[in-house]
């Protein structure tokens, strides 16, 4: 077996994969937190990339393509993290959180000032 790495839009990519064919999904989906209440105007247009995905469709496709002992690792931020954990997903139980401890935060205006990120 030769490992394959796919990089692309999950809406397009997942539907092309055969059932039970994926060992690992590693993703950083839009969190939907930047838009806040900015639903109109130029600011909303600039944040179009931050639209939350249709979780029902995405999880149905993930359930279809991930092998029984496969894994899904996704980056998230509150409040999306709690919502994902609390939403039941058939055959895809929540296992545990990973915490990225950051020893060097970088330049605060550009990177997260948090000492750790929760996944």
N, C-alpha and C positions, 0 to 999 in steps of 0.2 A: 504494500500500500504506500502510495506517495502522498505526503501531506499537501493540501492545497490551501492557499490563503485567498480569500475573497475580500475585496474592498469595494463598497458601493452603497447605494441607497437601499435600505432594507425593504422598502415597499416593492422595489423592482427585483431585487436579488432573491429574497426568500421564496417568491413564487416560482422561480426557475429551478430550485433545488429539489431533488427527489426525497421522499419520506425517509426518515431514520438515516440520514446521510451525514449529519453534522455532529462532531465531537465537542466543539467549543464555539460559542458565540461570545465575542468580546465587543461591547458596544458602548457608546457614549451618546445616548439619545438626547434630543432637545428636552430641557426640563420644564419649559413653559412658565418660567418664573420672571423672566426679564420684562415681558410685556406688561405684567401687573394689570393695571386698569387702562393702559394705553391702547384702546381698541380702534381709535381713529387718528387721522393726521399723519404727518410725515414720520413721526417716531414709531408708530405702529408698522409702517411700511419697512422701516429699517430693521425691525425686529421680526420680520416674517420667518426667518430661519428658526426662531424659538417657538414655533407652533408645536404643541404636544402631538405626539403620534396617536392614531386610533389604537388604543391598547387592546381592544377586543380583537381586531384583525391581526395585529402584530403577534400577540400571545398565541392565537390560534395557529399561525404559521410557524412560530417557534416550537410549539407543541408537536406539530407535524414533522418538522425537519430534524429536531434534536434527537439523537439516539437515546435509548433508555438510561444509559449511564453517562450521558453527555452533560455538559455544564453551560450555564449562561452567566457570564460576568458582565455586569453593567455598572457604569459610573452614574451616580445620581447625586442629588442635593435635596435637602428638605424644602418643601413638604412632599415632593415627589417620592422620595425614598420611603417614607412611612406609608404612602398610598400604595406603592408597589408591594410592600411587605404584607399589608392588610388585605389586598385583593387576592382571593383564591384563584390559582391557576391549575387546571387539570394536568396531572402528571408532571408538574413543574413546581415542586415545593420549595419554599424559601429555606435555605440552609443556614447561612450565617453572614454577618457583615465583615467586610475587610476594612481596615483603617490604614490609610496612607499617612504615616508620620513624616512630616516634612522637616528636615534638618536645616534647610535653607529655603526661605520663602521667595527669594528674588526681589524684584523692585515692586513694592506695594501697589503703585497705581496700575500695574499690569498683571500681577499675579495675586492669588488669594493670600490674604494676610493671616489665614488660619494656620495654626501649628500642625493641624491634621485634617484630613478629609475622610469622611465616612462613606463607605460604599455598601 
